[in-house]
């Protein structure tokens, strides 16, 4: 599971100050619309117009974005053969999990799994801001804060699972650009992985120094490596709470190792 590159992972030296709270959002985008999440909200929008727009967005991702990401970020994906090796495990869907470190990280996850849609829980504030349409069209399902509305959010994922769709989660819950360590994980989607008996595919973003031509236009920004790990299955012999905590701990450990980190200061538990 250890990467094949340098023993010591590359740490980008950027003029960024990271918060002390591991799930704090670094950049809050302006709220442009008010979104009401209630029993009438289409958590999984199945309207024809939405499906057409979403298909067009994914067509653009599968063509233009897949070409641009290696050029723009020097993206290298390692370990994709593991997806083919274990594909029998994914017949009823899967959950991909990764650290959350730059604007295109979700698109790079899509490039790793190749030509599949992903659905993911989205922070409510993000679907009120300037990226709201894109987030929804690529598969974002907003998480309601009202406990009485949670059941409609869950129903959307129930329907998607019945369709054998794949899910993704950034369990750190907030994006810290080019942060090298792995922060604590929220356990919400690990509960879902246990509920649906889904294999969890850990993935880790790490960095390489810009060399050659990249130094001309990347300046101080690093190149991106995405490593894919072996799937991890929920232990259904344990009580649910214990199984979920174990799954979270196993995934956190796997992503730390995939990122090449030997001494990660953050614990796995984030709630």
C-alpha positions as CSV (number, residue, x, y, z in Angstrom):
1,X,0.0,0.0,0.0
2,X,3.0,2.3,0.4
3,X,3.7,4.6,-2.5
4,X,6.7,3.9,-4.8
5,X,8.0,7.4,-4.7
6,X,10.2,9.1,-2.2
7,X,10.2,7.8,1.4
8,X,9.4,11.3,2.7
9,X,6.3,12.8,1.1
10,X,6.6,16.2,-0.6
11,X,5.1,19.1,1.4
12,X,4.1,22.1,-0.7
13,X,5.4,25.4,0.6
14,X,2.6,27.7,0.0
15,X,1.5,31.0,1.6
16,X,-1.5,29.4,3.2
17,X,-2.6,29.5,6.9
18,X,-4.7,26.4,7.8
19,X,-7.3,26.6,10.6
20,X,-6.8,24.9,13.9
21,X,-10.2,23.2,13.8
22,X,-9.8,20.3,11.3
23,X,-13.2,20.6,9.7
24,X,-13.3,24.4,9.4
25,X,-13.9,25.8,6.0
26,X,-11.1,27.9,4.7
27,X,-12.9,29.8,1.9
28,X,-16.6,30.7,2.3
29,X,-18.3,31.5,-1.0
30,X,-21.1,34.1,-1.1
31,X,-24.6,32.8,-0.8
32,X,-26.5,33.9,-3.9
33,X,-29.8,32.1,-3.4
34,X,-31.8,30.7,-0.6
35,X,-32.3,27.0,-0.8
36,X,-35.1,25.4,1.2
37,X,-34.5,21.8,2.0
38,X,-37.9,20.2,2.8
39,X,-40.1,17.4,1.7
40,X,-40.6,19.1,-1.6
41,X,-36.9,19.5,-2.5
42,X,-35.7,17.0,-5.2
43,X,-32.7,15.6,-3.4
44,X,-32.3,13.2,-6.3
45,X,-33.6,15.2,-9.3
46,X,-35.0,12.8,-11.8
47,X,-36.6,15.4,-14.1
48,X,-35.8,15.1,-17.8
49,X,-34.2,18.5,-18.1
50,X,-31.9,17.9,-15.2
51,X,-30.9,14.5,-16.5
52,X,-30.0,16.0,-19.9
53,X,-27.9,18.8,-18.4
54,X,-26.2,16.3,-16.1
55,X,-25.4,14.0,-19.0
56,X,-23.8,16.9,-20.9
57,X,-21.7,17.9,-17.9
58,X,-20.5,14.4,-17.5
59,X,-19.7,14.2,-21.3
60,X,-17.5,17.3,-20.8
61,X,-15.8,15.7,-17.8
62,X,-15.1,12.4,-19.6
63,X,-13.6,14.2,-22.5
64,X,-12.2,17.7,-21.9
65,X,-11.5,17.4,-18.2
66,X,-9.8,14.0,-18.5
67,X,-7.4,15.6,-21.0
68,X,-6.8,18.8,-19.1
69,X,-6.1,17.4,-15.6
70,X,-2.8,15.8,-16.5
71,X,-1.8,19.0,-18.3
72,X,-3.0,21.4,-15.7
73,X,-2.0,19.5,-12.5
74,X,0.4,16.9,-13.8
75,X,-2.1,14.3,-12.6
76,X,-0.8,10.8,-12.1
77,X,-3.1,8.0,-11.0
78,X,-1.5,5.0,-9.4
79,X,-3.2,1.7,-8.5
80,X,-6.2,1.7,-10.9
81,X,-5.5,-1.9,-11.6
82,X,-7.0,-2.6,-8.2
83,X,-10.4,-1.5,-9.4
84,X,-10.2,-4.1,-12.2
85,X,-8.8,-6.8,-9.8
86,X,-11.7,-6.4,-7.4
87,X,-14.5,-5.5,-9.8
88,X,-16.7,-8.4,-8.6
89,X,-17.0,-6.6,-5.3
90,X,-18.5,-3.6,-7.0
91,X,-21.5,-5.3,-8.6
92,X,-23.9,-3.6,-6.2
93,X,-22.0,-0.3,-6.1
94,X,-19.1,1.1,-4.1
95,X,-18.1,4.1,-1.9
96,X,-14.9,6.0,-2.8
97,X,-13.2,8.0,0.0
98,X,-10.4,10.5,-0.2
99,X,-8.8,13.6,1.4
100,X,-10.2,16.9,0.2
101,X,-7.4,19.2,-1.0
102,X,-8.0,21.1,-4.2
103,X,-10.8,22.4,-6.5
104,X,-10.6,19.6,-9.0
105,X,-10.2,16.7,-6.6
106,X,-13.7,15.2,-7.2
107,X,-13.0,15.4,-11.0
108,X,-9.8,13.5,-10.5
109,X,-11.6,10.8,-8.5
110,X,-14.0,10.4,-11.5
111,X,-10.9,10.1,-13.7
112,X,-9.6,7.3,-11.5
113,X,-12.8,5.2,-11.6
114,X,-13.4,6.0,-15.3
115,X,-16.7,6.7,-16.9
116,X,-18.9,6.2,-13.8
117,X,-21.2,8.8,-12.1
118,X,-20.7,9.5,-8.5
119,X,-23.2,10.8,-6.0
120,X,-22.0,12.6,-2.9
121,X,-23.4,14.5,0.2
122,X,-22.9,18.2,-0.4
123,X,-22.6,21.0,2.2
124,X,-25.8,23.0,2.1
125,X,-24.0,26.3,1.8
126,X,-22.3,25.1,-1.4
127,X,-25.5,24.6,-3.2
128,X,-26.5,28.2,-2.4
129,X,-23.3,29.7,-3.9
130,X,-21.9,30.3,-7.4
131,X,-21.1,26.6,-8.0
132,X,-24.5,25.4,-7.0
133,X,-25.6,24.2,-10.5
134,X,-22.4,22.4,-11.2
135,X,-22.4,20.7,-7.8
136,X,-25.9,19.4,-8.3
137,X,-25.4,18.3,-11.9
138,X,-22.3,16.2,-11.1
139,X,-24.1,14.4,-8.3
140,X,-24.2,16.6,-5.2
141,X,-27.1,15.9,-2.7
142,X,-27.3,18.5,0.0
143,X,-27.3,17.5,3.6
144,X,-30.3,19.0,5.5
145,X,-29.8,20.5,8.9
146,X,-33.4,19.9,10.0
147,X,-33.7,16.5,11.6
148,X,-37.2,16.1,10.2
149,X,-35.9,16.4,6.6
150,X,-33.0,13.9,6.9
151,X,-35.3,11.0,5.9
152,X,-35.8,12.5,2.4
153,X,-32.0,12.8,2.1
154,X,-31.7,9.1,3.1
155,X,-34.5,8.1,0.7
156,X,-32.5,9.6,-2.2
157,X,-29.5,7.5,-1.3
158,X,-31.7,4.5,-0.8
159,X,-33.1,4.9,-4.3
160,X,-29.6,5.4,-5.8
161,X,-28.3,2.3,-4.0
162,X,-31.2,0.3,-5.4
163,X,-29.9,1.4,-8.8
164,X,-26.4,0.2,-7.9
165,X,-24.9,3.7,-8.1
166,X,-21.5,4.6,-6.8
167,X,-21.0,7.2,-4.0
168,X,-18.1,9.4,-3.0
169,X,-17.4,11.2,0.3
170,X,-14.8,13.6,1.5
171,X,-14.9,12.6,5.2
172,X,-12.7,15.5,6.3
173,X,-15.8,17.6,5.3
174,X,-13.9,20.7,4.2
175,X,-11.3,21.5,1.6
176,X,-7.9,22.6,2.7
177,X,-5.9,23.4,-0.5
178,X,-2.7,21.3,-0.8
179,X,-2.7,20.2,2.8
180,X,-0.4,17.3,3.1
181,X,-1.6,15.5,6.3
182,X,-4.8,13.5,6.7
183,X,-7.4,15.1,9.0
184,X,-10.1,13.4,11.1
185,X,-13.0,11.7,9.4
186,X,-16.7,12.2,10.0
187,X,-18.5,8.9,10.2
188,X,-21.8,9.6,8.4
189,X,-21.1,7.9,5.1
190,X,-19.4,5.0,6.8
191,X,-22.8,4.3,8.4
192,X,-24.2,4.3,4.9
193,X,-21.5,1.9,3.7
194,X,-22.4,-0.4,6.5
195,X,-26.1,0.0,5.8
196,X,-25.7,-0.9,2.1
197,X,-22.9,-3.4,2.7
198,X,-20.7,-1.4,0.2
199,X,-17.0,-1.9,-0.3
200,X,-15.1,1.3,0.5
201,X,-12.3,2.3,-1.9
202,X,-9.7,4.5,-0.2
203,X,-7.8,7.1,-2.3
204,X,-5.2,9.6,-1.4
205,X,-4.0,12.8,-3.0
206,X,-0.3,13.6,-2.5
207,X,2.1,16.0,-4.2
208,X,5.2,16.2,-6.3
209,X,7.5,19.2,-6.9
210,X,6.9,20.9,-10.2
211,X,9.8,20.0,-12.6
212,X,10.7,20.7,-16.2
213,X,8.2,22.7,-18.1
214,X,5.8,22.7,-15.2
215,X,8.0,25.1,-13.4
216,X,7.3,27.7,-16.0
217,X,3.6,27.9,-15.2
218,X,3.0,26.1,-11.9
219,X,5.4,28.4,-10.0
220,X,5.2,27.2,-6.3
221,X,2.2,24.9,-6.8
222,X,2.9,21.1,-6.7
223,X,1.9,18.4,-9.1
224,X,-0.8,15.9,-8.1
225,X,-0.6,12.2,-7.5
226,X,-3.7,10.1,-6.8
227,X,-3.2,6.6,-5.4
228,X,-6.0,4.0,-5.3
229,X,-6.0,1.5,-2.5
230,X,-7.6,-1.9,-2.1
231,X,-11.3,-2.0,-1.2
232,X,-12.2,-2.4,2.5
233,X,-15.4,-4.2,3.4
234,X,-17.6,-3.5,6.5
235,X,-17.3,-6.2,9.1
236,X,-20.9,-7.3,9.4
237,X,-20.2,-9.7,12.3
238,X,-19.7,-6.7,14.6
239,X,-22.4,-4.5,16.2
240,X,-23.2,-1.7,13.8
241,X,-21.5,1.1,15.9
242,X,-18.3,-1.0,16.3
243,X,-18.3,-1.9,12.6
244,X,-18.7,1.7,11.5
245,X,-15.9,2.9,13.8
246,X,-13.6,0.1,12.6
247,X,-14.4,0.9,8.9
248,X,-13.6,4.6,9.5
249,X,-10.3,3.8,11.3
250,X,-9.3,1.3,8.6
251,X,-10.0,3.8,5.8
252,X,-8.2,6.6,7.6
253,X,-5.1,4.4,8.1
254,X,-5.2,3.3,4.5
255,X,-5.3,6.9,3.2
256,X,-2.5,7.9,5.5
257,X,-0.4,5.1,4.1
258,X,-1.4,5.8,0.5
259,X,-0.3,9.4,1.0
260,X,3.1,8.2,2.2
261,X,2.7,9.7,5.7
262,X,4.5,7.9,8.5
263,X,3.5,10.1,11.5
264,X,0.1,11.6,11.0
265,X,-0.8,13.8,14.0
266,X,-4.6,13.8,13.4
267,X,-6.8,11.0,14.9
268,X,-9.2,9.1,12.6
269,X,-12.3,10.2,14.7
270,X,-13.7,13.5,13.6
271,X,-17.1,13.6,15.5
